[in-house]
Amino acid sequence: MIERFDHSVDQSLERLRTARWHRVPDHVFRTASVLGDFSLVWHLTAALRGLTSDHHANQAMILWLLVALESLVVNQGIKRLFRRQRPMVSGDPRYTVRTPSTSSFPSGHASSAFFVATVLIGWDGWAWAPLWLSLAVVVACSRAYVRIHHATDVLGGIVVGVVLGVIARVVLASLGV
């Protein structure tokens, strides 16, 4: 059932990858995938927020620490429990992206994206949710698009990211942050 779902999503994405106007999604998803490496997009987001006020500067430092902890939990903890092969050994040759050496499940890009979105929505409120969730969705989906992850890896990463984000929000609230 899982393999059938992954195959179905990959076939749908292949139609998008080969559409006449494929250059737009190719560029968007490849860029999102590259910016998601090492959570670069989230570190840049924290830095930009930090420039806007002292309050956001404090949040930026906390977010950098949280992203590092989330990455450690996912990449050195959860991923070690699974030995899932990636859809393609080195990704789709049409897209030059880094191929991680860890297990395919769960997607670290999806996990960090939804982790950060969950934390930022907690700080900024639901008015900012469309921005944070849109960024998270694009980064997460980029991994299936460039064929570094199966669709279920991405879904697993989303679940892990939201759960870890909620835990972080509870801990931050208890600390008054």
C-alpha positions in Angstrom: 0.0 0.0 0.0 2.8 2.4 0.9 4.7 1.6 -2.2 1.6 2.0 -4.3 1.0 5.5 -2.8 4.6 6.5 -3.3 4.5 5.3 -7.0 1.2 7.1 -7.6 2.6 10.4 -6.2 5.8 10.0 -8.2 3.8 9.4 -11.4 1.9 12.6 -10.8 5.1 14.5 -10.1 6.6 13.1 -13.3 3.7 14.6 -15.3 4.6 17.9 -13.7 8.4 17.4 -14.3 7.8 16.8 -18.0 5.0 19.4 -18.6 5.7 22.0 -21.3 6.2 24.6 -18.6 8.3 22.4 -16.3 11.1 25.0 -15.9 9.1 26.9 -13.3 8.5 24.0 -10.9 12.0 22.7 -11.7 13.5 26.0 -10.6 11.2 26.4 -7.5 11.6 22.9 -6.2 15.3 22.6 -6.9 16.0 25.9 -5.2 13.8 25.0 -2.2 15.6 21.7 -1.9 19.0 23.3 -2.0 18.0 26.0 0.5 16.6 23.3 2.8 20.1 21.6 3.0 21.4 22.0 6.5 18.2 24.1 7.2 19.8 27.1 5.5 16.4 28.6 4.6 15.4 28.5 8.3 18.7 29.9 9.5 18.3 32.8 7.0 14.7 33.3 8.2 15.9 33.5 11.8 18.7 35.9 10.8 16.3 38.2 8.9 13.8 38.2 11.8 16.6 38.9 14.2 17.4 42.1 12.3 13.9 43.5 12.8 14.0 43.9 16.6 15.7 42.9 19.9 12.8 40.6 20.7 13.2 38.8 17.3 17.0 38.8 17.8 16.5 36.7 21.0 14.1 34.5 19.1 16.6 34.1 16.3 19.2 32.7 18.7 16.6 30.4 20.2 15.5 29.2 16.8 19.1 28.5 15.7 19.5 26.3 18.8 16.1 24.6 18.3 16.8 23.8 14.6 20.2 22.3 15.6 18.5 20.1 18.2 15.7 19.1 15.8 18.3 18.1 13.2 20.2 16.1 15.8 17.0 14.2 16.9 15.9 13.5 13.4 19.2 12.7 11.7 21.1 11.0 14.5 18.1 9.5 16.2 14.9 8.8 14.3 16.6 8.2 10.9 18.8 5.5 12.5 15.7 3.5 13.3 14.9 3.1 9.6 17.0 1.8 6.7 14.8 3.0 3.9 16.4 3.3 0.4 15.9 6.5 -1.5 13.9 6.5 -4.7 17.1 7.0 -6.7 20.6 6.4 -5.3 21.8 9.9 -6.2 18.6 11.7 -7.0 17.1 12.5 -10.3 20.0 13.5 -12.7 17.8 16.3 -14.0 18.3 18.1 -10.7 21.7 18.8 -9.1 21.0 18.5 -5.4 23.1 17.0 -2.6 22.2 13.4 -1.8 22.2 12.8 2.0 23.9 9.7 3.4 21.2 9.0 6.0 18.0 6.9 5.7 15.3 8.2 3.4 12.7 8.0 6.2 11.7 10.5 7.4 12.6 13.5 5.3 14.8 15.8 7.3 13.8 18.7 5.0 10.1 18.2 5.7 10.7 17.7 9.4 12.7 20.9 9.8 10.3 22.9 7.6 7.3 21.9 9.7 9.2 22.1 12.9 10.2 25.8 12.2 6.7 26.6 10.9 5.1 25.3 14.1 7.5 27.3 16.3 7.1 30.5 14.3 3.3 30.2 14.2 3.5 29.9 18.0 5.5 33.1 18.2 3.8 35.1 15.5 0.2 33.8 15.7 -2.1 32.5 13.0 -1.9 35.7 10.9 1.6 34.6 9.8 0.6 30.9 9.3 0.0 31.1 5.5 3.6 32.4 5.0 5.3 29.8 7.3 3.2 26.9 6.1 3.6 27.8 2.4 7.4 27.9 2.8 7.3 24.6 4.7 5.1 22.9 2.1 7.4 24.0 -0.8 10.5 22.8 1.0 9.0 19.5 2.0 7.5 18.8 -1.4 10.7 19.7 -3.1 12.3 16.5 -1.8 9.8 14.2 -3.6 9.9 16.4 -6.7 13.7 16.1 -7.1 13.4 12.3 -6.2 15.6 12.3 -3.1 12.6 11.1 -1.0 9.5 9.1 -1.4 6.2 10.9 -0.8 5.7 8.9 2.5 9.1 10.0 3.7 7.9 13.6 3.2 4.6 12.8 5.1 6.6 11.2 7.9 8.9 14.2 8.1 5.9 16.5 8.3 4.4 14.5 11.2 7.8 14.4 13.0 8.3 18.1 12.5 4.9 19.1 13.8 5.2 16.8 16.9 8.7 18.1 17.7 7.5 21.7 17.1 4.6 21.3 19.5 6.9 19.9 22.1 9.2 22.8 21.6 6.3 25.3 21.9 5.3 23.6 25.2 8.8 23.8 26.5 9.2 27.4 25.4 5.9 28.4 26.9 6.9 26.8 30.2 10.1 28.9 30.1 8.2 32.1 29.3 9.7 32.4 25.8 
